[in-house]
C-alpha cells in the first residue's frame, strides 16, 4: 500500500491543486479501499487513478455528470465489469483487506457479499417468496424450509416491505408497484447477508413517495451494511449520504463529508456541478 | 455578469436573475439604511423635528424591503434547493437584511430622541455626535462596498474599525458623565444624547456582523480575527457617579 499523502499523477505531473482524494493510508473505518484504479473500455480510458475509501456503516454517494465514471467505479467493486469483454481494470480494490481482483477469488461469493440494486427494478419472473429465496437456495446458506421462511421474512422486514406483502407471498414479484419492486430487489440482495450494498440510481424510476421510502430504508440499512449509491440527484445525495465523491471526466475530483461537499466544496469543478454551473 | 465573482453563470438563466435581484435588493436596502442614518443625525444636529418625523416614517420603507428579501430567500430556498456558494449567498442575504433592518431601527430611534432634544437647550457633548456618526456611516458604506465586490479584505478592515467607534463612544460617555455631574439640570438631555451615542455604537456592532457574514459568504468559514473587544462596555459599566470616577472622567 502506498503511504505517500500526495503522489504525482501517472504521467509524472503534480496532482492538480484542490484535488482531494484518499491517496495514502486508508481512513480508520474504511470497509473498501481503492487505490490507483484505472479502467479501460478497449482503447478508451474510463477511470484515471481513482483513490477512494468507503467507510463502513456509512452511505457514500457517487455523483457527477453522465459518463464521468461513477457507475464504472461502482461496478468495479463487485466485478460487474467482468462481464464486459473489452473492459480492463487496473489498480487495487480491497474489501476488508481482501483483494477483489484476486484471481483465486470466487466471484459468485463476492457478489453475494457485495449486493447490487439497479436503476430499474428487476425482480425475477417468480413469486415474491422465490425472488428472495433464490439467493439463499443457490448459495446453500439455509438448511431447512423453516430457516428459509425466516430469511424471507426478515429480509422483507428489513426492506420495509413485509407488511405490504405478507398476505401474498405467492404472487409474482412483477405484480408489485415500481417502488415495491425496488424494495423487493433490496430484500433479495439482503437475503444472502451481504456486507456491502451497491445502488445504481435506485430511485430514478420511482415517484417521490416511493423514493422517500427507499431513502428511509437506506438510512435504516446503513446500521448493518456499507452502502454505495450512484445518483444524479444532488438533493438525494445530500439527503441520504454521509460522504460524497464527485467524479468528472473519469477523475475523482473531490471526496469529503457530504455536509462539507454541499455547503463549501473545495474544488471549483465540484462547486460548478452542484450549483448547476457545470457545462 | 455573475453576482458572485467566484463563480460563473448558471445553466438556468432565471436562477441567475433571481440571485441578482436578491443581491440588488440588499444593495438597495443598504443605500436606504445609509441615508436613514445620515438624515437621523442631521435631525439631531439641525434640531429639526420635521426631518426627524420623516426619518421615523421612512423606516417602513426599510422594513418593507426586509420583508421582500425574506420572501425572496424563502422562495429561492424552496424552489431552487441551492447548494454551496448559492446557498451561502441566500443565507447571507437573509442575515445581512436582518442586520440592516436593525441598523435602520437605530436611525429611527435616534430621530425620536432628536425630537425631544430639539425642544430644550443644546448640551455640549452633542458636538461629538457628528464625528461618531460619520465613522458609523463610513463603516456601513464600506461594508456594503465589501458586499458588492465580495471583498473579504475590506470586510475584515471594516470589522477592525469598529474598535475606533467603541473608543469614541467611551469618550462621549465620559464627557456626558462629566456634564451631568457638573450640572444635574443637563441629566435629562445628556441621557438622550447617550442613548443616541449608544445607538450609533450598536450600528457599528451590526456592521461587524455583516462583515462576518461576508467572510462566511466568500470562504464558507468563520472569521477568526481578534481584537481587544468590549472596552467601551466594560469601561462604561465601571463608571458611576462616585467622586472617584469624576477624576477618571476628566482625564
Interface residues (C-beta under 8 A of the other chain):
Chain A: X234 X235 X238 X262 X263 X264 X265 X268 X270 X271 X272 X274 X275 X276 X277 X278 X279
Chain B: X7 X8 X9 X10 X11 X12 X15 X81 X82 X83 X84 X85 X86 X87 X88 X219 X220 X221
